[in-house]
Amino acid sequence: MKKERHTEQKKMVENYLKNNSNKHLNIEQIYTDLKSDVGKTTVYRIINSLIEKGCVTKIPLENKQGFCYKYNEKDENCNNHYHLICEKCNKLYHFKSEEVAKVSKEVKQNEEFDIDNNRIVFYGVCKNCKK
């Protein structure tokens, strides 16, 4: 088992993700905001280790534009919601839906297929950007 390293750079990336948990962030944005302190390769390595630990969720963007990353709070409620991403301001919203949960459960029962609920993302325009 590989020993986990606790570096200042890892703390910086993790804190950055925690402080921006209401946004969907890509590697370039994280790197740009932290580049005086953390290199791009290091950002990739840290993000991948946080994904492996379950601390960060990797969310695919539409039209194969890559991925965004979101810090997972240790709150159980954080695992029971879906994501809404505003295509204008890039803000990330949490959305709870019993109906979507029912669909996921139905797929599991009928098709024996497990859906990764953390990766269910709805894209649109938030109320603030509609104004």
N, CA, C and O atoms as a printed pandas DataFrame, in Angstrom:
     atom_number atom_name residue_name chain_id  residue_number  x_coord  y_coord  z_coord
0              1         N          MET        A               1    0.839   -1.188    0.000
1              2        CA          MET        A               1    0.000    0.000    0.000
2              3         C          MET        A               1    0.874    1.237    0.000
3              4         O          MET        A               1    1.816    1.356    0.784
4              5         N          LYS        A               2    0.542    2.169   -0.906
5              6        CA          LYS        A               2    1.335    3.373   -1.048
6              7         C          LYS        A               2    1.071    4.330    0.112
7              8         O          LYS        A               2   -0.080    4.587    0.465
8              9         N          LYS        A               3    2.135    4.851    0.694
9             10        CA          LYS        A               3    2.014    5.788    1.800
10            11         C          LYS        A               3    1.551    7.140    1.259
11            12         O          LYS        A               3    2.082    7.647    0.271
12            13         N          GLU        A               4    0.545    7.714    1.934
13            14        CA          GLU        A               4    0.008    9.000    1.509
14            15         C          GLU        A               4    0.895   10.134    2.016
15            16         O          GLU        A               4    1.306   10.163    3.176
16            17         N          ARG        A               5    1.173   11.058    1.113
17            18        CA          ARG        A               5    1.990   12.215    1.465
18            19         C          ARG        A               5    1.084   13.391    1.802
19            20         O          ARG        A               5    0.114   13.661    1.094
20            21         N          HIS        A               6    1.402   14.077    2.872
21            22        CA          HIS        A               6    0.648   15.262    3.275
22            23         C          HIS        A               6    1.539   16.480    3.042
23            24         O          HIS        A               6    2.319   16.863    3.915
24            25         N          THR        A               7    1.420   17.074    1.882
25            26        CA          THR        A               7    2.269   18.204    1.550
26            27         C          THR        A               7    1.475   19.498    1.652
27            28         O          THR        A               7    0.244   19.493    1.672
28            29         N          GLU        A               8    2.194   20.589    1.714
29            30        CA          GLU        A               8    1.559   21.910    1.708
30            31         C          GLU        A               8    0.767   22.112    0.424
31            32         O          GLU        A               8   -0.317   22.696    0.436
32            33         N          GLN        A               9    1.320   21.620   -0.692
33            34        CA          GLN        A               9    0.624   21.770   -1.966
34            35         C          GLN        A               9   -0.697   21.009   -1.956
35            36         O          GLN        A               9   -1.702   21.505   -2.465
36            37         N          LYS        A              10   -0.702   19.823   -1.386
37            38        CA          LYS        A              10   -1.941   19.043   -1.306
38            39         C          LYS        A              10   -2.965   19.780   -0.443
39            40         O          LYS        A              10   -4.144   19.838   -0.792
40            41         N          LYS        A              11   -2.525   20.336    0.669
41            42        CA          LYS        A              11   -3.421   21.107    1.540
42            43         C          LYS        A              11   -3.993   22.304    0.781
43            44         O          LYS        A              11   -5.176   22.620    0.911
44            45         N          MET        A              12   -3.152   22.967   -0.011
45            46        CA          MET        A              12   -3.603   24.138   -0.775
46            47         C          MET        A              12   -4.693   23.751   -1.781
47            48         O          MET        A              12   -5.717   24.425   -1.892
48            49         N          VAL        A              13   -4.454   22.655   -2.511
49            50        CA          VAL        A              13   -5.429   22.211   -3.514
50            51         C          VAL        A              13   -6.718   21.788   -2.823
51            52         O          VAL        A              13   -7.806   22.168   -3.253
52            53         N          GLU        A              14   -6.603   21.011   -1.764
53            54        CA          GLU        A              14   -7.792   20.540   -1.050
54            55         C          GLU        A              14   -8.582   21.714   -0.463
55            56         O          GLU        A              14   -9.809   21.740   -0.558
56            57         N          ASN        A              15   -7.893   22.675    0.137
57            58        CA          ASN        A              15   -8.572   23.854    0.688
58            59         C          ASN        A              15   -9.220   24.689   -0.413
59            60         O          ASN        A              15  -10.318   25.217   -0.234
60            61         N          TYR        A              16   -8.541   24.807   -1.541
61            62        CA          TYR        A              16   -9.111   25.536   -2.677
62            63         C          TYR        A              16  -10.415   24.882   -3.122
63            64         O          TYR        A              16  -11.406   25.569   -3.368
64            65         N          LEU        A              17  -10.412   23.547   -3.224
65            66        CA          LEU        A              17  -11.626   22.827   -3.619
66            67         C          LEU        A              17  -12.729   22.989   -2.576
67            68         O          LEU        A              17  -13.889   23.199   -2.931
68            69         N          LYS        A              18  -12.378   22.893   -1.294
69            70        CA          LYS        A              18  -13.367   23.074   -0.225
70            71         C          LYS        A              18  -13.981   24.471   -0.284
71            72         O          LYS        A              18  -15.198   24.626   -0.177
72            73         N          ASN        A              19  -13.140   25.475   -0.451
73            74        CA          ASN        A              19  -13.611   26.861   -0.464
74            75         C          ASN        A              19  -14.408   27.215   -1.710
75            76         O          ASN        A              19  -15.104   28.230   -1.737
76            77         N          ASN        A              20  -14.310   26.386   -2.736
77            78        CA          ASN        A              20  -15.032   26.631   -3.989
78            79         C          ASN        A              20  -15.972   25.472   -4.318
79            80         O          ASN        A              20  -16.216   25.176   -5.488
80            81         N          SER        A              21  -16.495   24.823   -3.287
81            82        CA          SER        A              21  -17.316   23.634   -3.498
82            83         C          SER        A              21  -18.644   23.947   -4.183
83            84         O          SER        A              21  -19.348   23.027   -4.602
84            85         N          ASN        A              22  -18.998   25.218   -4.303
85            86        CA          ASN        A              22  -20.232   25.581   -5.001
86            87         C          ASN        A              22  -19.990   25.844   -6.485
87            88         O          ASN        A              22  -20.883   26.318   -7.187
88            89         N          LYS        A              23  -18.783   25.537   -6.964
89            90        CA          LYS        A              23  -18.439   25.749   -8.370
90            91         C          LYS        A              23  -17.938   24.450   -8.967
91            92         O          LYS        A              23  -17.430   23.579   -8.261
92            93         N          HIS        A              24  -18.089   24.331  -10.280
93            94        CA          HIS        A              24  -17.412   23.206  -10.925
94            95         C          HIS        A              24  -16.093   23.754  -11.436
95            96         O          HIS        A              24  -16.054   24.754  -12.153
96            97         N          LEU        A              25  -15.033   23.100  -11.063
97            98        CA          LEU        A              25  -13.681   23.582  -11.332
98            99         C          LEU        A              25  -12.956   22.595  -12.235
99           100         O          LEU        A              25  -13.045   21.382  -12.043
100          101         N          ASN        A              26  -12.244   23.120  -13.214
101          102        CA          ASN        A              26  -11.424   22.232  -14.035
102          103         C          ASN        A              26   -9.960   22.407  -13.623
103          104         O          ASN        A              26   -9.615   23.321  -12.874
104          105         N          ILE        A              27   -9.120   21.521  -14.123
105          106        CA          ILE        A              27   -7.701   21.545  -13.743
106          107         C          ILE        A              27   -7.064   22.887  -14.093
107          108         O          ILE        A              27   -6.303   23.446  -13.303
108          109         N          GLU        A              28   -7.377   23.395  -15.272
109          110        CA          GLU        A              28   -6.783   24.667  -15.717
110          111         C          GLU        A              28   -7.116   25.806  -14.758
111          112         O          GLU        A              28   -6.258   26.630  -14.442
112          113         N          GLN        A              29   -8.370   25.848  -14.296
113          114        CA          GLN        A              29   -8.792   26.902  -13.368
114          115         C          GLN        A              29   -8.081   26.761  -12.023
115          116         O          GLN        A              29   -7.627   27.750  -11.448
116          117         N          ILE        A              30   -7.990   25.536  -11.529
117          118        CA          ILE        A              30   -7.296   25.303  -10.252
118          119         C          ILE        A              30   -5.835   25.713  -10.395
119          120         O          ILE        A              30   -5.290   26.418   -9.546
120          121         N          TYR        A              31   -5.214   25.268  -11.471
121          122        CA          TYR        A              31   -3.809   25.594  -11.724
122          123         C          TYR        A              31   -3.601   27.104  -11.837
123          124         O          TYR        A              31   -2.670   27.651  -11.246
124          125         N          THR        A              32   -4.464   27.774  -12.593
125          126        CA          THR        A              32   -4.334   29.223  -12.790
126          127         C          THR        A              32   -4.432   29.960  -11.461
127          128         O          THR        A              32   -3.656   30.878  -11.196
128          129         N          ASP        A              33   -5.373   29.563  -10.638
129          130        CA          ASP        A              33   -5.553   30.246   -9.355
130          131         C          ASP        A              33   -4.443   29.936   -8.351
131          132         O          ASP        A              33   -4.184   30.732   -7.449
132          133         N          LEU        A              34   -3.785   28.782   -8.504
133          134        CA          LEU        A              34   -2.743   28.386   -7.546
134          135         C          LEU        A              34   -1.342   28.324   -8.150
135          136         O          LEU        A              34   -0.408   27.888   -7.476
136          137         N          LYS        A              35   -1.173   28.747   -9.396
137          138        CA          LYS        A              35    0.063   28.437  -10.116
138          139         C          LYS        A              35    1.339   29.002   -9.512
139          140         O          LYS        A              35    2.421   28.469   -9.757
140          141         N          SER        A              36    1.237   30.054   -8.740
141          142        CA          SER        A              36    2.474   30.533   -8.121
142          143         C          SER        A              36    2.978   29.550   -7.059
143          144         O          SER        A              36    4.142   29.591   -6.660
144          145         N          ASP        A              37    2.077   28.663   -6.611
145          146        CA          ASP        A              37    2.438   27.728   -5.546
146          147         C          ASP        A              37    2.410   26.256   -5.945
147          148         O          ASP        A              37    3.075   25.431   -5.317
148          149         N          VAL        A              38    1.635   25.916   -6.996
149          150        CA          VAL        A              38    1.446   24.507   -7.357
150          151         C          VAL        A              38    1.524   24.360   -8.880
151          152         O          VAL        A              38    0.838   25.075   -9.611
152          153         N          GLY        A              39    2.357   23.437   -9.354
153          154        CA          GLY        A              39    2.473   23.178  -10.784
154          155         C          GLY        A              39    1.293   22.373  -11.311
155          156         O          GLY        A              39    0.598   21.702  -10.548
156          157         N          LYS        A              40    1.072   22.445  -12.626
157          158        CA          LYS        A              40   -0.070   21.764  -13.233
158          159         C          LYS        A              40    0.000   20.245  -13.055
159          160         O          LYS        A              40   -1.012   19.615  -12.747
160          161         N          THR        A              41    1.168   19.659  -13.243
161          162        CA          THR        A              41    1.324   18.218  -13.065
162          163         C          THR        A              41    0.997   17.822  -11.630
163          164         O          THR        A              41    0.379   16.785  -11.390
164          165         N          THR        A              42    1.409   18.643  -10.691
165          166        CA          THR        A              42    1.122   18.382   -9.277
166          167         C          THR        A              42   -0.376   18.475   -9.015
167          168         O          THR        A              42   -0.913   17.675   -8.248
168          169         N          VAL        A              43   -1.068   19.439   -9.636
169          170        CA          VAL        A              43   -2.524   19.554   -9.483
170          171         C          VAL        A              43   -3.184   18.263   -9.965
171          172         O          VAL        A              43   -4.046   17.716   -9.276
172          173         N          TYR        A              44   -2.789   17.771  -11.142
173          174        CA          TYR        A              44   -3.349   16.518  -11.661
174          175         C          TYR        A              44   -3.118   15.364  -10.673
175          176         O          TYR        A              44   -4.037   14.600  -10.377
176          177         N          ARG        A              45   -1.914   15.250  -10.182
177          178        CA          ARG        A              45   -1.566   14.158   -9.276
178          179         C          ARG        A              45   -2.381   14.238   -7.986
179          180         O          ARG        A              45   -2.889   13.225   -7.504
180          181         N          ILE        A              46   -2.503   15.438   -7.431
181          182        CA          ILE        A              46   -3.256   15.620   -6.179
182          183         C          ILE        A              46   -4.735   15.334   -6.405
183          184         O          ILE        A              46   -5.364   14.643   -5.603
184          185         N          ILE        A              47   -5.293   15.860   -7.487
185          186        CA          ILE        A              47   -6.713   15.626   -7.788
186          187         C          ILE        A              47   -6.971   14.124   -7.927
187          188         O          ILE        A              47   -7.942   13.608   -7.373
188          189         N          ASN        A              48   -6.110   13.424   -8.661
189          190        CA          ASN        A              48   -6.290   11.981   -8.837
190          191         C          ASN        A              48   -6.228   11.232   -7.506
191          192         O          ASN        A              48   -6.985   10.285   -7.295
192          193         N          SER        A              49   -5.338   11.645   -6.612
193          194        CA          SER        A              49   -5.255   10.970   -5.306
194          195         C          SER        A              49   -6.502   11.272   -4.472
195          196         O          SER        A              49   -6.963   10.408   -3.726
196          197         N          LEU        A              50   -7.050   12.478   -4.585
197          198        CA          LEU        A              50   -8.266   12.828   -3.849
198          199         C          LEU        A              50   -9.486   12.090   -4.407
199          200         O          LEU        A              50  -10.400   11.742   -3.660
200          201         N          ILE        A              51   -9.495   11.855   -5.714
201          202        CA          ILE        A              51  -10.571   11.068   -6.326
202          203         C          ILE        A              51  -10.508    9.632   -5.804
203          204         O          ILE        A              51  -11.531    9.057   -5.431
204          205         N          GLU        A              52   -9.309    9.059   -5.780
205          206        CA          GLU        A              52   -9.125    7.689   -5.280
206          207         C          GLU        A              52   -9.592    7.539   -3.839
207          208         O          GLU        A              52  -10.150    6.507   -3.465
208          209         N          LYS        A              53   -9.363    8.566   -3.036
209          210        CA          LYS        A              53   -9.776    8.539   -1.632
210          211         C          LYS        A              53  -11.268    8.804   -1.467
211          212         O          LYS        A              53  -11.818    8.584   -0.388
212          213         N          GLY        A              54  -11.926    9.272   -2.521
213          214        CA          GLY        A              54  -13.346    9.588   -2.436
214          215         C          GLY        A              54  -13.631   10.989   -1.943
215          216         O          GLY        A              54  -14.780   11.326   -1.659
216          217         N          CYS        A              55  -12.600   11.811   -1.837
217          218        CA          CYS        A              55  -12.771   13.187   -1.360
218          219         C          CYS        A              55  -13.228   14.131   -2.468
219          220         O          CYS        A              55  -13.783   15.196   -2.196
220          221         N          VAL        A              56  -12.995   13.736   -3.711
221          222        CA          VAL        A              56  -13.337   14.583   -4.859
222          223         C          VAL        A              56  -14.108   13.744   -5.862
223          224         O          VAL        A              56  -13.788   12.578   -6.097
224          225         N          THR        A              57  -15.134   14.357   -6.454
225          226        CA          THR        A              57  -15.897   13.713   -7.508
226          227         C          THR        A              57  -15.490   14.312   -8.842
227          228         O          THR        A              57  -15.386   15.530   -8.986
228          229         N          LYS        A              58  -15.262   13.447   -9.810
229          230        CA          LYS        A              58  -14.911   13.843  -11.171
230          231         C          LYS        A              58  -16.212   13.827  -11.983
231          232         O          LYS        A              58  -16.831   12.777  -12.152
232          233         N          ILE        A              59  -16.613   14.985  -12.479
233          234        CA          ILE        A              59  -17.891   15.121  -13.181
234          235         C          ILE        A              59  -17.617   15.381  -14.656
235          236         O          ILE        A              59  -16.947   16.357  -14.995
236          237         N          PRO        A              60  -18.126   14.520  -15.540
237          238        CA          PRO        A              60  -17.908   14.751  -16.976
238          239         C          PRO        A              60  -18.709   15.951  -17.459
239          240         O          PRO        A              60  -19.862   16.134  -17.069
240          241         N          LEU        A              61  -18.097   16.762  -18.304
241          242        CA          LEU        A              61  -18.785   17.900  -18.896
242          243         C          LEU        A              61  -19.436   17.471  -20.193
243          244         O          LEU        A              61  -18.999   16.512  -20.829
244          245         N          GLU        A              62  -20.475   18.175  -20.583
245          246        CA          GLU        A              62  -21.175   17.805  -21.809
246          247         C          GLU        A              62  -20.294   18.037  -23.028
247          248         O          GLU        A              62  -19.311   18.775  -22.959
248          249         N          ASN        A              63  -20.640   17.420  -24.117
249          250        CA          ASN        A              63  -19.928   17.546  -25.388
250          251         C          ASN        A              63  -18.450   17.188  -25.280
251          252         O          ASN        A              63  -17.618   17.721  -26.014
252          253         N          LYS        A              64  -18.131   16.280  -24.359
253          254        CA          LYS        A              64  -16.754   15.791  -24.188
254          255         C          LYS        A              64  -15.738   16.924  -24.003
255          256         O          LYS        A              64  -14.622   16.862  -24.518
256          257         N          GLN        A              65  -16.143   17.952  -23.261
257          258        CA          GLN        A              65  -15.270   19.096  -22.997
258          259         C          GLN        A              65  -14.317   18.841  -21.844
259          260         O          GLN        A              65  -13.633   19.760  -21.394
260          261         N          GLY        A              66  -14.263   17.629  -21.367
261          262        CA          GLY        A              66  -13.379   17.326  -20.260
262          263         C          GLY        A              66  -14.166   17.052  -18.989
263          264         O          GLY        A              66  -15.283   16.534  -19.027
264          265         N          PHE        A              67  -13.566   17.407  -17.872
265          266        CA          PHE        A              67  -14.158   17.106  -16.573
266          267         C          PHE        A              67  -14.067   18.322  -15.673
267          268         O          PHE        A              67  -13.231   19.205  -15.866
268          269         N          CYS        A              68  -14.945   18.345  -14.687
269          270        CA          CYS        A              68  -14.791   19.291  -13.598
270          271         C          CYS        A              68  -14.710   18.476  -12.316
271          272         O          CYS        A              68  -15.011   17.282  -12.301
272          273         N          TYR        A              69  -14.306   19.127  -11.263
273          274        CA          TYR        A              69  -14.041   18.428  -10.016
274          275         C          TYR        A              69  -14.743   19.150   -8.883
275          276         O          TYR        A              69  -14.796   20.380   -8.850
276          277         N          LYS        A              70  -15.281   18.372   -7.954
277          278        CA          LYS        A              70  -15.991   18.931   -6.824
278          279         C          LYS        A              70  -15.566   18.215   -5.558
279          280         O          LYS        A              70  -15.498   16.987   -5.515
280          281         N          TYR        A              71  -15.279   18.999   -4.527
281          282        CA          TYR        A              71  -14.919   18.441   -3.231
282          283         C          TYR        A              71  -16.155   17.839   -2.587
283          284         O          TYR        A              71  -17.225   18.448   -2.606
284          285         N          ASN        A              72  -16.018   16.654   -2.020
285          286        CA          ASN        A              72  -17.118   15.970   -1.330
286          287         C          ASN        A              72  -17.034   16.269    0.151
287          288         O          ASN        A              72  -16.062   15.910    0.816
288          289         N          GLU        A              73  -18.057   16.927    0.662
289          290        CA          GLU        A              73  -18.123   17.147    2.095
290          291         C          GLU        A              73  -18.322   15.800    2.772
291          292         O          GLU        A              73  -18.781   14.850    2.139
292          293         N          LYS        A              74  -17.989   15.710    4.028
293          294        CA          LYS        A              74  -18.133   14.454    4.771
294          295         C          LYS        A              74  -19.575   14.239    5.218
295          296         O          LYS        A              74  -19.878   13.251    5.886
296          297         N          ASP        A              75  -20.457   15.151    4.856
297          298        CA          ASP        A              75  -21.866   15.082    5.201
298          299         C          ASP        A              75  -22.560   14.003    4.363
299          300         O          ASP        A              75  -22.379   13.962    3.146
300          301         N          GLU        A              76  -23.335   13.147    4.983
301          302        CA          GLU        A              76  -24.048   12.080    4.271
302          303         C          GLU        A              76  -24.979   12.658    3.213
303          304         O          GLU        A              76  -25.167   12.050    2.159
304          305         N          ASN        A              77  -25.566   13.828    3.479
305          306        CA          ASN        A              77  -26.471   14.444    2.507
306          307         C          ASN        A              77  -25.776   14.745    1.194
307          308         O          ASN        A              77  -26.431   14.812    0.154
308          309         N          CYS        A              78  -24.495   14.923    1.218
309          310        CA          CYS        A              78  -23.761   15.257    0.003
310          311         C          CYS        A              78  -23.771   14.097   -0.989
311          312         O          CYS        A              78  -23.571   14.309   -2.185
312          313         N          ASN        A              79  -23.999   12.889   -0.515
313          314        CA          ASN        A              79  -24.039   11.739   -1.411
314          315         C          ASN        A              79  -25.438   11.448   -1.936
315          316         O          ASN        A              79  -25.617   10.543   -2.751
316          317         N          ASN        A              80  -26.426   12.202   -1.480
317          318        CA          ASN        A              80  -27.807   11.947   -1.851
318          319         C          ASN        A              80  -28.397   13.082   -2.679
319          320         O          ASN        A              80  -29.567   13.428   -2.516
320          321         N          HIS        A              81  -27.609   13.651   -3.549
321          322        CA          HIS        A              81  -28.122   14.715   -4.396
322          323         C          HIS        A              81  -27.489   14.631   -5.780
323          324         O          HIS        A              81  -26.597   13.822   -6.034
324          325         N          TYR        A              82  -27.972   15.476   -6.645
325          326        CA          TYR        A              82  -27.495   15.536   -8.020
326          327         C          TYR        A              82  -26.954   16.941   -8.247
327          328         O          TYR        A              82  -27.100   17.816   -7.394
328          329         N          HIS        A              83  -26.339   17.147   -9.384
329          330        CA          HIS        A              83  -25.715   18.442   -9.646
330          331         C          HIS        A              83  -26.388   19.172  -10.798
331          332         O          HIS        A              83  -26.757   18.578  -11.811
332          333         N          LEU        A              84  -26.537   20.478  -10.612
333          334        CA          LEU        A              84  -26.999   21.379  -11.655
334          335         C          LEU        A              84  -25.831   22.316  -11.935
335          336         O          LEU        A              84  -25.251   22.875  -11.004
336          337         N          ILE        A              85  -25.481   22.492  -13.201
337          338        CA          ILE        A              85  -24.391   23.401  -13.545
338          339         C          ILE        A              85  -24.942   24.469  -14.477
339          340         O          ILE        A              85  -25.523   24.162  -15.518
340          341         N          CYS        A              86  -24.752   25.733  -14.088
341          342        CA          CYS        A              86  -25.172   26.850  -14.929
342          343         C          CYS        A              86  -24.150   27.017  -16.045
343          344         O          CYS        A              86  -22.954   27.154  -15.790
344          345         N          GLU        A              87  -24.633   27.003  -17.283
345          346        CA          GLU        A              87  -23.745   27.125  -18.439
346          347         C          GLU        A              87  -23.261   28.556  -18.667
347          348         O          GLU        A              87  -22.375   28.783  -19.491
348          349         N          LYS        A              88  -23.830   29.518  -17.949
349          350        CA          LYS        A              88  -23.385   30.908  -18.110
350          351         C          LYS        A              88  -22.347   31.300  -17.061
351          352         O          LYS        A              88  -21.294   31.840  -17.403
352          353         N          CYS        A              89  -22.636   31.031  -15.779
353          354        CA          CYS        A              89  -21.723   31.460  -14.706
354          355         C          CYS        A              89  -20.889   30.311  -14.134
355          356         O          CYS        A              89  -20.006   30.539  -13.307
356          357         N          ASN        A              90  -21.167   29.069  -14.576
357          358        CA          ASN        A              90  -20.451   27.872  -14.130
358          359         C          ASN        A              90  -20.674   27.514  -12.664
359          360         O          ASN        A              90  -19.938   26.697  -12.110
360          361         N          LYS        A              91  -21.676   28.114  -12.031
361          362        CA          LYS        A              91  -21.949   27.780  -10.637
362          363         C          LYS        A              91  -22.561   26.387  -10.551
363          364         O          LYS        A              91  -23.348   25.984  -11.407
364          365         N          LEU        A              92  -22.185   25.663   -9.506
365          366        CA          LEU        A              92  -22.666   24.316   -9.259
366          367         C          LEU        A              92  -23.715   24.363   -8.163
367          368         O          LEU        A              92  -23.482   24.945   -7.103
368          369         N          TYR        A              93  -24.868   23.756   -8.410
369          370        CA          TYR        A              93  -25.947   23.690   -7.434
370          371         C          TYR        A              93  -26.215   22.229   -7.093
371          372         O          TYR        A              93  -26.021   21.341   -7.922
372          373         N          HIS        A              94  -26.660   21.994   -5.870
373          374        CA          HIS        A              94  -27.078   20.659   -5.457
374          375         C          HIS        A              94  -28.586   20.583   -5.602
375          376         O          HIS        A              94  -29.303   21.547   -5.335
376          377         N          PHE        A              95  -29.052   19.426   -6.028
377          378        CA          PHE        A              95  -30.467   19.239   -6.304
378          379         C          PHE        A              95  -30.885   17.864   -5.803
379          380         O          PHE        A              95  -30.317   16.851   -6.212
380          381         N          LYS        A              96  -31.869   17.825   -4.926
381          382        CA          LYS        A              96  -32.389   16.548   -4.435
382          383         C          LYS        A              96  -33.660   16.229   -5.205
383          384         O          LYS        A              96  -34.483   17.109   -5.457
384          385         N          SER        A              97  -33.814   14.964   -5.575
385          386        CA          SER        A              97  -35.005   14.549   -6.299
386          387         C          SER        A              97  -35.319   13.096   -5.999
387          388         O          SER        A              97  -34.523   12.201   -6.281
388          389         N          GLU        A              98  -36.474   12.880   -5.431
389          390        CA          GLU        A              98  -36.931   11.510   -5.197
390          391         C          GLU        A              98  -37.210   10.820   -6.534
391          392         O          GLU        A              98  -37.014    9.612   -6.665
392          393         N          GLU        A              99  -37.665   11.585   -7.519
393          394        CA          GLU        A              99  -37.982   11.011   -8.833
394          395         C          GLU        A              99  -36.724   10.477   -9.524
395          396         O          GLU        A              99  -36.742    9.380  -10.082
396          397         N          VAL        A             100  -35.643   11.244   -9.489
397          398        CA          VAL        A             100  -34.395   10.785  -10.106
398          399         C          VAL        A             100  -33.869    9.572   -9.337
399          400         O          VAL        A             100  -33.357    8.627   -9.938
400          401         N          ALA        A             101  -33.995    9.601   -8.024
401          402        CA          ALA        A             101  -33.561    8.469   -7.206
402          403         C          ALA        A             101  -34.374    7.216   -7.554
403          404         O          ALA        A             101  -33.831    6.111   -7.583
404          405         N          LYS        A             102  -35.661    7.387   -7.817
405          406        CA          LYS        A             102  -36.511    6.254   -8.207
406          407         C          LYS        A             102  -36.045    5.665   -9.541
407          408         O          LYS        A             102  -35.992    4.446   -9.701
408          409         N          VAL        A             103  -35.711    6.532  -10.491
409          410        CA          VAL        A             103  -35.230    6.057  -11.788
410          411         C          VAL        A             103  -33.946    5.255  -11.602
411          412         O          VAL        A             103  -33.792    4.181  -12.183
412          413         N          SER        A             104  -33.042    5.767  -10.804
413          414        CA          SER        A             104  -31.783    5.078  -10.542
414          415         C          SER        A             104  -32.036    3.707   -9.912
415          416         O          SER        A             104  -31.415    2.714  -10.290
416          417         N          LYS        A             105  -32.950    3.669   -8.953
417          418        CA          LYS        A             105  -33.288    2.409   -8.282
418          419         C          LYS        A             105  -33.953    1.434   -9.256
419          420         O          LYS        A             105  -33.680    0.234   -9.225
420          421         N          GLU        A             106  -34.822    1.957  -10.116
421          422        CA          GLU        A             106  -35.505    1.116  -11.103
422          423         C          GLU        A             106  -34.511    0.505  -12.093
423          424         O          GLU        A             106  -34.626   -0.668  -12.448
424          425         N          VAL        A             107  -33.541    1.296  -12.534
425          426        CA          VAL        A             107  -32.513    0.790  -13.447
426          427         C          VAL        A             107  -31.733   -0.332  -12.763
427          428         O          VAL        A             107  -31.441   -1.361  -13.373
428          429         N          LYS        A             108  -31.403   -0.122  -11.506
429          430        CA          LYS        A             108  -30.649   -1.147  -10.769
430          431         C          LYS        A             108  -31.441   -2.448  -10.673
431          432         O          LYS        A             108  -30.897   -3.532  -10.882
432          433         N          GLN        A             109  -32.725   -2.332  -10.355
433          434        CA          GLN        A             109  -33.564   -3.532  -10.193
434          435         C          GLN        A             109  -33.836   -4.223  -11.531
435          436         O          GLN        A             109  -33.711   -5.443  -11.638
436          437         N          ASN        A             110  -34.203   -3.448  -12.541
437          438        CA          ASN        A             110  -34.636   -4.037  -13.810
438          439         C          ASN        A             110  -33.489   -4.439  -14.726
439          440         O          ASN        A             110  -33.587   -5.425  -15.458
440          441         N          GLU        A             111  -32.413   -3.681  -14.684
441          442        CA          GLU        A             111  -31.301   -3.922  -15.607
442          443         C          GLU        A             111  -30.045   -4.442  -14.914
443          444         O          GLU        A             111  -29.045   -4.742  -15.567
444          445         N          GLU        A             112  -30.104   -4.547  -13.566
445          446        CA          GLU        A             112  -28.923   -4.933  -12.785
446          447         C          GLU        A             112  -27.722   -4.069  -13.153
447          448         O          GLU        A             112  -26.611   -4.558  -13.357
448          449         N          PHE        A             113  -27.986   -2.768  -13.229
449          450        CA          PHE        A             113  -26.984   -1.777  -13.630
450          451         C          PHE        A             113  -26.929   -0.713  -12.551
451          452         O          PHE        A             113  -27.950   -0.114  -12.211
452          453         N          ASP        A             114  -25.736   -0.473  -12.007
453          454        CA          ASP        A             114  -25.563    0.544  -10.967
454          455         C          ASP        A             114  -25.189    1.879  -11.592
455          456         O          ASP        A             114  -24.169    1.996  -12.273
456          457         N          ILE        A             115  -26.022    2.881  -11.354
457          458        CA          ILE        A             115  -25.748    4.236  -11.838
458          459         C          ILE        A             115  -24.932    4.971  -10.789
459          460         O          ILE        A             115  -25.241    4.904   -9.599
460          461         N          ASP        A             116  -23.892    5.673  -11.221
461          462        CA          ASP        A             116  -23.087    6.502  -10.323
462          463         C          ASP        A             116  -23.820    7.835  -10.165
463          464         O          ASP        A             116  -23.694    8.724  -11.007
464          465         N          ASN        A             117  -24.582    7.964   -9.087
465          466        CA          ASN        A             117  -25.397    9.168   -8.876
466          467         C          ASN        A             117  -24.570   10.438   -8.764
467          468         O          ASN        A             117  -25.073   11.525   -9.049
468          469         N          ASN        A             118  -23.312   10.326   -8.356
469          470        CA          ASN        A             118  -22.452   11.506   -8.262
470          471         C          ASN        A             118  -22.167   12.115   -9.630
471          472         O          ASN        A             118  -21.763   13.273   -9.730
472          473         N          ARG        A             119  -22.381   11.326  -10.687
473          474        CA          ARG        A             119  -22.062   11.804  -12.022
474          475         C          ARG        A             119  -23.294   12.249  -12.805
475          476         O          ARG        A             119  -23.195   12.610  -13.978
476          477         N          ILE        A             120  -24.459   12.221  -12.150
477          478        CA          ILE        A             120  -25.665   12.722  -12.813
478          479         C          ILE        A             120  -25.635   14.238  -12.728
479          480         O          ILE        A             120  -25.668   14.815  -11.641
480          481         N          VAL        A             121  -25.572   14.877  -13.895
481          482        CA          VAL        A             121  -25.435   16.326  -13.968
482          483         C          VAL        A             121  -26.479   16.875  -14.933
483          484         O          VAL        A             121  -26.665   16.353  -16.033
484          485         N          PHE        A             122  -27.152   17.932  -14.506
485          486        CA          PHE        A             122  -28.105   18.625  -15.362
486          487         C          PHE        A             122  -27.517   19.989  -15.698
487          488         O          PHE        A             122  -27.053   20.707  -14.812
488          489         N          TYR        A             123  -27.539   20.342  -16.973
489          490        CA          TYR        A             123  -26.997   21.614  -17.442
490          491         C          TYR        A             123  -28.140   22.547  -17.812
491          492         O          TYR        A             123  -29.172   22.117  -18.326
492          493         N          GLY        A             124  -27.939   23.823  -17.545
493          494        CA          GLY        A             124  -28.955   24.817  -17.894
494          495         C          GLY        A             124  -28.491   26.195  -17.489
495          496         O          GLY        A             124  -27.291   26.460  -17.411
496          497         N          VAL        A             125  -29.451   27.082  -17.228
497          498        CA          VAL        A             125  -29.137   28.463  -16.843
498          499         C          VAL        A             125  -29.820   28.741  -15.512
499          500         O          VAL        A             125  -31.022   28.514  -15.370
500          501         N          CYS        A             126  -29.057   29.233  -14.531
501          502        CA          CYS        A             126  -29.588   29.506  -13.196
502          503         C          CYS        A             126  -30.476   30.753  -13.203
503          504         O          CYS        A             126  -30.472   31.535  -14.153
504          505         N          LYS        A             127  -31.230   30.914  -12.126
505          506        CA          LYS        A             127  -32.164   32.044  -12.038
506          507         C          LYS        A             127  -31.443   33.386  -12.056
507          508         O          LYS        A             127  -31.970   34.362  -12.588
508          509         N          ASN        A             128  -30.234   33.446  -11.475
509          510        CA          ASN        A             128  -29.490   34.712  -11.462
510          511         C          ASN        A             128  -29.053   35.121  -12.867
511          512         O          ASN        A             128  -29.066   36.305  -13.204
512          513         N          CYS        A             129  -28.670   34.148  -13.680
513          514        CA          CYS        A             129  -28.218   34.456  -15.048
514          515         C          CYS        A             129  -29.388   34.737  -15.982
515          516         O          CYS        A             129  -29.207   35.366  -17.024
516          517         N          LYS        A             130  -30.577   34.284  -15.625
517          518        CA          LYS        A             130  -31.759   34.553  -16.459
518          519         C          LYS        A             130  -32.191   36.015  -16.354
519          520         O          LYS        A             130  -32.844   36.541  -17.256
520          521         N          LYS        A             131  -31.823   36.667  -15.250
521          522        CA          LYS        A             131  -32.255   38.059  -15.031
522          523         C          LYS        A             131  -31.616   39.003  -16.016
523          524         O          LYS        A             131  -31.870   40.207  -15.972
